[in-house]
Amino acid sequence: MTAGTAGRGSHAIDPTDPNFEQEPTVFLARVSGTGAGRITRVEWDFDGTGSYAESSRIGDVDSSVQLATTHTFAKPGTYFVAVRVTSQKEGDAKAAYTLVQNLGRVRIVVR
């Protein structure tokens, strides 16, 4: 998983500025199957709680996907963003006992 700021690129941000607005961060997940089957679900945890409240829509169920999403953090801090990818041998997302999950993480520092 990779992450970067959208918009103006790298620059200094002053959170004490009255016009301060956090910029959205773009997260890119490039996922390739490792023999576990077809990817059925990709979920994002932006606050590090393990809730995976957001998910990316997958068009065709396949053994590899590339997905991008954006997120704007509400306040400065260090965040450990995680992406959870679920796959299943035949691509059946409802086969509860044969799902395989993998995690990817990236550290984000918002100033």
N, C-alpha and C positions, 0 to 999 in steps of 0.2 A: 504494500500500500504506500502511496506517496501523497504528499500534501503540499499545497502552496497557496499563496494569497491570490485572489482574483482581482482584476482591476489594475491598479497603478504599479504593482510590483513592490520591490523592497524599499521601505522608507521608514523614517522615524515617526512614531505616533505618541502624542502627549495626552494621556488620559485625563489630565487636569484641564485641558482646553474645553471651554463650554460648547464648542462645535464638534467635540469628539464623537466619532461613530466607529464601532468595530467594523472591520471589513470581513466579508465572507471568506472562508477558507475552502479551497477546492480539494476534495479527497478523491483519489483515483485508485481503484482496486483492480488489479490485473490478476485474474484467478485462472489457474490451469489445473485440471484434474490430475490426480496422482494415482489413478487406478481405482479410485473409490466410486467412480461412476459419473453421473451427470449432475451439474449444479442445479439445485432446485430453489435456493433461497440465499439472499445476501442481506445481512442486517447490520446496522450501525449503532454503536454506543458512543455518544459524544461526551458524556459527562463522567464516565468511568464507574458507573453504578452497576453495570451488568444488566441493565434493563433492555437494551437493544430496541429502543422505542421506534426507530426509523428503519425502513427497509427499502431496498432498491428493486425496482421492477425488472424482472428478467423476461426478455422476449421469448425466444426459443430456448428450451431446455437443452443445454449443451455441456460438453466437458471443459470448456473454457469460455470465460466472459471478461469483458472490460467494462467497468461501470464507474461513473463519476457522480458525486453528489457534493453539495455545498452546505456549509454550516457556519453560522455566525455566533461566536461565543459572547455571552452577555457581559462578562467582566474579565479583567486581567487575571492571569494565573497560569499554572501548568496543568495541562490536560493530557490524559493518556487515552487517545481515541482508539477504539477497537472495531474491527470488522469481523463478523462471524459468517462463514460460508458453510452452507449445508449442501451435501450431495447424497445421491442415492444411485445404486447400480443401474437401475432402469429409468431413472428420472422421475420416480413416483414420490412426490412430496408428502403424500399421506401415509406412506409405509413407515410408521413410527419406529419400529424395531430395527430397521435397516438403514437409518440415516447416519451419516458421518459428518461431524462438524469440525471445522478448523478455524483458528483465530489468527488475525494479523493485527499488530498494534503500531502506533506511531505517537511520539511525544510532541506535543504542541505547546509552545510558550507564547502566551498573549500578554503584551505589555501595554 
